[in-house]
């Protein structure tokens, strides 16, 4: 499948690791199947419209503004 060049000692290590991975898959086969089909429920709350900040309130604590917008250092 994949053309991976491995040294002899790497092949042995890979084979051992691969065998461990296959053991994990074998353990998954022992997990019992469930036949429950629970209905999906939306756990999110409904959106609530709230009053937002005015532009002046939003910019009140800004160290630098220009034409009603935040300003910051230039990034190159």
N, C-alpha and C positions, 0 to 999 in steps of 0.2 A: 504494500500500500504506500506508505511513506518511505522515501529513500533517506533514511537517517544513518549516518555513519557513526558507529559506536565501536569503541575498543572492546576487547574480550571481557575485561573486568566491568565495563559499563553495561555490556549485554547481560551479564549475570545480575547486576544490580537492578537493571530495568526489568528483567524477568521476575525477580522477587517482588518489586513494587507493583508490577502488573498483576501478579497473582493475588496480592493483597487487595487490589482494586476489585478484582473479580469476586473475592470473598464478600466484599461489601454489597455487590449486586446480588449475590446468593442470599445474603441476609435480608435484602428487600423482598425477595420472593416469599419469605416467611411471614411478612406482614399481612394480616387478614384483610380481605376486601370488605368494604362497607357498602351497603346498598341504600344508605340514607340519601335522600334528595331534599335537603332543606330549601325552603324558599329564600331567595335573596332579599335582604332587607337593606334599605338605604339608611346608613347610620349617620349621615351628615344632617346637620340642622338646616332648616330653611334659611335662606338669606334674609337679612333684615336691612332695610334701607335706613341709613342714619345720616344726619347732617355732617358734612365734611368741613375741613378748614377752608377759610378764605385764602386767597393768594397771599395777602398781607400777613395772616396768621402763620402760614406755612413758612414764609421767608423771615419771620420775626427774629429768629435766633441764628440765621445764616451769617457767616462771617463775611461772605462776599456775594453780591447779587448784581445782576445787570439786566435792565429792561424787564424786571419782574421774574427773572429766572435765577436759579442757583448757578454760581460759577465756581470753578476750581482750577487747580494747576493744569497746564497743558501736558498731555501725555504724547510722547513721540514714539 
